[in-house]
């Protein structure tokens, strides 16, 4: 096929989105000085040098075969193929010297992109100048996988000391205590999970198998729990009382000596639960006074303990859907605020900020039931264990993407964070993490039956 043929609108959109996704991750790596690439900011994750090679290796392993490419570096394709997610306390033991040099990885990346781009330009839309459904799906997987890692890289960078990254310090203003907590009652109605398999729109394998669930009436917090509200739990010695914690969560808390959220920093090493304790906050660009109006970022275990202390619960996935997308007219919206993506005024998402924002500054993003801050500003924990929707079929080209995590050890998260790309704000998108992972941008709100 002639490489100079006219490019279809769909193909042009996919290629431009791939270029934009690459620019997102390239920008993050530019924030790292050379001496930081071999750091491991989070003990459970790979060193940062892995992620430098992983994104191109994933793209080649995914697209190389369908595009008819021969590997130019099979060793790197394997070395950078898979991330890690240890759930039972096992940690990686590799040394910095086990990894190749930055220059060697960058050379591999450049060659990989060159080979892929040439093959994509020559092979996409082989029939009648149109992108085939299979190739469109693979490109969407490559794009969204990269954008997911843009968020992963952000919270990894969040855990680096300020002098180990080239991110300009931001002076956040004191936003005060935040809004008064309040709740709203959601009437009984239908919540639609997933999307129909027959739809042409892209989704990951765990998003398919549309399921309509009748959700009984319940009451839900209008806003996510803020740092200020969570502070009351800490001061009430919530981290010291076993009855608020499930047994496995308490054992994890005890072994890790956890006494407060990972993103908090106690001043002067004082007693965290003291009424007069003072706190700073781990922002992306350095330590700042604790912003009480921002959503608290905690693990599922901590969120569950808080809910028990407050005599409430975390919402189920279907309750969250009902509050976010349902309406009094018995129809459902595609987004909390309506049926179009809207603008950045609807929430703190799509790479707007490095950090969270006050939970009440995006009223334009409220749902039909006036539940606010549902999309962006922090993924929201649910009480639903991550599992398949009816009729689940794994991707043939990526069978373990979801199925490897149907292990009853991961929980569904909904919504999005400040670093979540807009393309992943669709109603059917499901995120998931294990309950003892405190580093993710994970917020929560509570419900009562």
N, C-alpha and C positions, 0 to 999 in steps of 0.2 A: 504494500500500500504506500502511496505517495505521502511523505511526511508533511508536505505543504498543503494538504487538503484543508478545507474549511473546518474549523472546530465548532461543534454544536454548543448551544447555550448551556446544556447540562454539563458537558465535558469541561467547558471553560470554567463553570462554577466550581466543579470538583477540583480542577487544577489550581485555581486561585485559592480555594480553601486549604488545599495541601500546602501551598506556599505560605499562607498566613499562619498555619499551625506550626510550620518549621520556624518561622520568624519568632513565634512565641517562645519556643524552647531555646532557640539560639540566644535570644535576649537574656534568658535566665542563666545560661552558661557564661555569658559575658559578665554576669554579676559575680563570678567566682575568680579570684586570683589563682594563679597556678598552684600555690601551696595548699589550697583548700580542696582540690579535686580528690585527694586521697583520704580525706576525712570521712568519718562515718557519724553524721550528726545524730542519727537514731540507731541505737544498738541493734534493733531487729532488722534493719535494712542494709542493703549493700552500701559500699563506699560510693561517693558521688561519681567517681570515674566510670562506674558501671553504667550509669544512666546516660553518660555522654555517648557510649557505644550502643546502648540498648535500643534507642529509638530507630537508628538506621538498620540495625540487625533485625529488628522486628519487621520493618517494612520490607527488607529483602526476603526474609523467610516467608512472609505472607504473599508478596507479589512476584517474587523472582520466578517461581515455578510456572504460574499462569502466564507470565510474560515471556517464558522460554529462555530465561537467562541462566548462564552458567556461573556458579559462585566464583568470585575473585579472591575470597578469603574465608574458606569454610571454618577455619579455627575460630575466627572472630564471630562468625555467624552463630556458633555454638556457645562461645564464652559469654556473649551478651544476650543470649536468647531469652532467659527467664529471670524474673525478679523472685523475691522470697517473701513469705508471710508466715513465720513460725508462730504457732499458737500454744505450744506447751513449754515455753521457757527456753527452748533451744536457740542459741544465738550463733551467727556466723563467726568463724575463727580465722578467716583469711588475713594475711598481712598486706600492707600497702605495696610491698615489693612483689607480691604475687600478680600484680596488674601491670599491663603494658603502659608505656609512656603516653602522655597527652598527645604528643606529636604523632605517634603511631596510630592512635585512635582517630584523631582528626583526619589523617590521611585515608584511613578506612572509610570514614564518613563521607568524605568528598568523592571517593571512587564509587561508593554505593549510590549516592544521590545521582551522580552522572549517569551510571548505567541504568538506574530505574527511570530517570526522567526521559532518557532517549527511548527506552522501550515503551514507556507510557505514551509518549508523543506518537510513536510509530504504530502502536498496537491497539490503543483504546478506540473503540468504535469501528472495528474492522468491517462490520456489516452495515452498509448503507449510511455510513457516517454517523452512527449512533452508538452510544455507550451501552454495552450489554448489561443486563440486570446483574449478572455475576460480577463483572468488573466494577460496576457502580457500588455494589455491596462491599467489595474488597477495599476500594478507595475510601469509602466511608469508615470502615473499620480502621484503616491506617490513620485517617485524620483524627477520629475521636480517641483512639488509643494514645496518640501523641498529645492531644489536649488534656486527657486524663493525667498523663505524666507531667504536663505543665503544672497541674495542681499539686501532684505528689512532690515535684521538685520545689514548689513554693513552700510547703510545710517542712521539707527537709532543710531548705535554706533558713527557714524561721528558727531552726534549732542550732544554727551556727552562731558563734559570737559575732557581734557587730563588726569587729575588726577583721573578720575572716570573709567578708563579702562586700562587694562594691555597691551598696545601696544607701542612697542619701538619707540622712536622718530626718525624720518627719516629726515636727512638734505638734502632737495632737492636743487640741484644746480640751479642757475639762468640760465634759458634756453633762455634768450633774448626775443625779441619781437615776435618771430614766423615768419612764411613765409609771404611774400607779398600776400595779397588777390588777387585771380584771379578766373576767371570763364571759363567754357567750355560749348559749345553748344551741346546739345544732339539731334540727329536727330529724326524725327518722327518714331515711331515703337511700337511694342507690349510689354506690361508689363503683366506678369502673376501673379495674386494674388491667394493665397491659394493653395491647392493641391487637386487632384481628390479623391473623397470619396472611390473609389475602391482600392486605394493604401494601402498596408499593413503597410507602415511606420507610426510611431506615430505622432499624432498632437492633439492639443486641439480643442474643438468643433468649435471655431471661425475660424480655419484654413481651414476647408473643404468647398467645393463648388468652385472649380477652376473657375476663371474668367479671361478672356483675354481681355485687354483693349487697344485700339489704343490711344497712347499718342502723341499729336502734339509736334512738336519741341519746346524746351525751353532751357534756359540758367541757369546753376546751379553753385553755389560756389564749387570750387575744395576742399576746406577745411571747416570744421565747423567754425562758428564764435568763435574767441578766446577771452580770457579775455581782451587782449590788444585792440582788435577791439571794444568790448562792452564798454570799458572804455570811448571811444569817445562819445558814446550815453549818458552815465551818465554825462560826462562833458558838453554835449550839453543841459543839463537839460531835458533829455528825460523823466525822471520820474515826471516832473512838467508840462508837456504839454499835456492836455487832448486829443488833436486831434490824437495823436499817439496810443491811447488806445481805444478799443471797450468800450462802455458805462458800461457794467457789469464788465469789467476788471478795468476800471478807478475807479469805486466805491469800488471794492475790494482793489485796491492799496491805495485809500484814507483812507479807514477804518483801514487798517493795517499799515498805515504810512510807506509804503515800499518806500525806496529811492535808493536801490542798491540790487544786487543779495544776496541771503541768504548766500552763501559761502564766501562772501567778508566781511572784517572787516575794517572799517575806522580807521586810526591811529589818536590818539589824539582827537577823537571826532570832527574833523573839518567838514567843509561844503563838502558833498560828491561830489557836482557838480563843485567845484572849480578846475581850471586848474592845480593848484599846489597840489591837494589833494594826499595823499599817502595811500596805501592800503596794508593790509595783507590778508591772505587767510586761510580759515578753512580747513586744511588738516586733515587726519585721526589721525595723531599723535600730532597735535598741530598747532599753528599759524606759518605761513611762509610768506615771502614777496610774493605779488601777482604774480603768474606765468603767464605772459602775453601770453606765447605760448600754454597754455593749453586751451581746449575748455571751454567756459563759461557754467556753469550749472545754468539754470533759469527755471521758470515756462513757460507754454504755453502762458500765458498772456504777460509776459515780452518778450518772443521771438517774438510774433506777433507785439508788440509795436516797437521793434527794426526794424523788417522788414518794417513796415510802415515808420519809420523814414528814413530808407535807400532807400525808394521807391521801395521796392521789396515785395516778399511774402514768406510764408512758402510753401514748396512743398506739393503737394497732395501725398497720399500713392502710387498711381500709378506712379507719376513722380519720387518719390524716388526709387521705384522698377526699373524703366527704367534706371535711372542713375547708379544704383548699379549692376544690373544683366544683363542688355542688352548688346549687342555687335553690331559693325558695320555690322557683317555678318548675322544679323537678327535671331540669336539663343540667348538663354538665359543661363546664368551660374547658378550653384547652390549657389555659393558664389561670391562676387565681383571679386576675383582673379582667379577663376577657378571652377572646378567641384569636388574637394576634399577639405576636411577641412583644409589641409595644416598644418602650424606650428604657434607657438606663434609669429613668425616674421611678421605675416600678420595683427596683431592688438593687442591692449591692452584689452584683454579679458581673461576669464577662470582663474580669481583669481590671476593674475600675480602681480598686484599692489593694494594697498589700494586706490590710487589716480589716477587721469588722467595723461597723458603724453603729450608732445608737439604734435600738430596735424600733423606734417610732418615727424615723425620718423618711420613710417611704410609704405614706398612706395611700399613694396612687396604686400600690401593689396589693391592696387588701382584697380578700375574697368577697364573694357575694354575701357572706355572713359576717363581714368585717373582721375576719381573722387576718392579722398583719404579719409582715416579714416572713412569709412562708417560703419564698424563693430567693436564694442568695443570702449572704451574711452568715451562713453556717449550715451545713447539712444537719438535718434533724433526725435524731434517733427515734426509732419506733420499737415496740415490743415484739415485732414480728420476726421470727427466725427466717433468714434468707433461704428460699426454696423455689422450686419450679412452679410456674403457672400451669393450668391444665393443658395437656398435650405438648408439653415442652419437648423441643427438638434441639439438640446442641448443634452449633455450627460445625459442619463437616471439616472445615479447614482450621477450626480452633475449638476442638471438642471440650477442652478443659476450662474455657473462659469462665463459665458459670458453674458447671457441674462439679468442678473440683472444690467448690465452696458450699455445696449442699451437704454440709457436715454437721449441722445443728450447732455450729460454733461461731456463726456470723449473723449479724442483725441488719435488717433493711434500714437504710437511711434515705430520706427524701429531701427535695428542695434544691440545695446548691449552696456554694460558698462564695466569698468574694473572688476566688480564682477559678470558678466554674465557667466554662465557655457557654455562651448563649445557646449553642446547638444542643446542649445536654439538659436544657430546661424543659424538654417535652414531658408531658404528663406521665408517659409510660416508663420513663427512665428510672432505674433502681440502682442505688449505690449500696454497698455493704461493707462492714468491718467487723472484726472480732471485738468482744466486749471489753477487753483489757488493753486497748490501744489508745493512749491518751493524747497522741500527737496530731491527729486529724482535726480539721476545722469542724468539729462536731458539737452542735447545739441541741436543745430539746425544749419542748413545752409539755405541760401535763394535762391530763383529762380526768374527768369524773363521770361515772356511769349515771 
